[in-house]
């Protein structure tokens, strides 16, 4: 048998393996788990690195099932300013940071930032380009919001981009028809195309930075949900096709230290169309000489609707200002857009690809589920594993249908904690109580995966775990939907083995089972003894990828 390379003992091991849910020790050899038990099991050899975890919880490596990881890296210092709540709570706070950047940036160069959230601006109004003009008249300024669905810019940026009026849907205008400085969804590209794209070398460095961030959070697997032609101008250009090439080049060189699943993005945030998808399907090339356990393009992403703060999620209930939002795919009417969506889903399914659909509103979700069901009925294929992304207001009926189809739901637990009070203001108590219904989805038989959607929220899964356990709104402390709380084991599964299912990879990752890859996460406490509301404060103590320690806070 010989000695193991790494032996972790005296641990609270939560395996996510139903055959043996708990253990005290794990042995690793040649990148694989070779032993799970109550003790070393004879695997301690003369060259074995033995780590006493002193009761800390040992988990499978965390799988962030929806993370714009490279976009997250591109949206952080030193590349751009951070404007994330609660550090930034007002328009005045944003302007102070922009003014500081003006003082150290040569005139005429771009100033960029990301993370501001209109729902938390203390002034109680939307920002305006005039706000930025007052502090940055000679620098083009582009500030991406926390969701990636809205951009705020100054007049010089609009001038450089050639935007002088409501030339397209998504350019927000005032009563006189003049741009306010805000652009939504695909209209953001009008502005972002004026900003220089990262070079290939810079993309490689962004990938390395992204993986390092994930390692510090205990994340060893993640899904990049949208790299391709539709992402060329999203998240400062970090979601373009060249970023997939950067991932692939690092994988071929043995320098990609994460397991990355990819959804291709044929179209942008709005205006997705059958021609765009057909163009991608006809031109796509398989990744060559790349280990699929490191990098794998599993399918395509389609944006079906928008988000509630922009009033673009398609809802049955009316927004306070009127309107219901709508599908954001190509088409001149609800019926035409529904047909376009259904045909895109059908084509992707027929091509043997997994389909992940961004959809938030309850009416939009109903339309997406109908499209998925029609695609499967027309071309039966076992185990397609399509899934709804976000599904914030998914109805019980839609959950039942998703379960019957064998499909999944990818949720963002911390977003529930962050926006619960905003939902209450928009739609009242009932929808707030049942948004992101994780417990109901699991009870219905839907495979539920959890994710950060970084940079929308940081890739801090402990904060997401706390949200699943408590359903507590961070702004008010109120519990929103107590019935949707999960147990600790249920919540951890959404970050581990359920994510492996989404990746078609549960046979070789996602649980601590002999023979599976040795991707591990250790947290600095026994999680079962931590009050649910305090779970978010528990640090990651160690991350192991493929049997190699890639992050540690442990001494000795």
Secondary structure as UniProt FT lines:
FT   STRAND          6..9
FT   STRAND          12..14
FT   TURN            18..19
FT   STRAND          22..23
FT   STRAND          25..29
FT   TURN            30..31
FT   STRAND          32..37
FT   TURN            41..42
FT   TURN            46..47
FT   STRAND          49..52
FT   TURN            54..55
FT   STRAND          57..60
FT   STRAND          62..64
FT   HELIX           69..74
FT   TURN            77..79
FT   STRAND          81..82
FT   TURN            85..87
FT   HELIX           91..104
FT   TURN            107..108
FT   STRAND          111..116
FT   HELIX           118..120
FT   TURN            122..123
FT   HELIX           129..135
FT   STRAND          141..145
FT   TURN            146..147
FT   STRAND          150..153
FT   HELIX           155..161
FT   TURN            169..170
FT   STRAND          171..173
FT   TURN            175..176
FT   STRAND          179..184
FT   HELIX           185..187
FT   HELIX           188..192
FT   TURN            193..194
FT   HELIX           200..216
FT   TURN            217..218
FT   STRAND          219..227
FT   HELIX           229..231
FT   TURN            232..233
FT   TURN            235..239
FT   HELIX           241..252
FT   TURN            253..254
FT   STRAND          259..264
FT   HELIX           274..283
FT   TURN            292..294
FT   STRAND          295..303
FT   HELIX           308..310
FT   TURN            320..321
FT   HELIX           334..350
FT   TURN            351..352
FT   STRAND          354..359
FT   HELIX           362..378
FT   TURN            382..383
FT   STRAND          387..390
FT   TURN            392..393
FT   HELIX           396..405
FT   STRAND          408..411
FT   HELIX           413..427
FT   HELIX           429..434
FT   TURN            435..436
FT   HELIX           438..444
FT   STRAND          447..450
FT   TURN            453..456
FT   HELIX           461..470
FT   TURN            474..476
FT   HELIX           482..484
FT   HELIX           488..494
FT   TURN            495..496
FT   HELIX           497..502
FT   TURN            503..504
FT   TURN            506..508
FT   TURN            514..515
FT   STRAND          520..523
FT   HELIX           527..529
FT   HELIX           532..537
FT   STRAND          540..545
FT   TURN            546..547
FT   STRAND          548..552
//
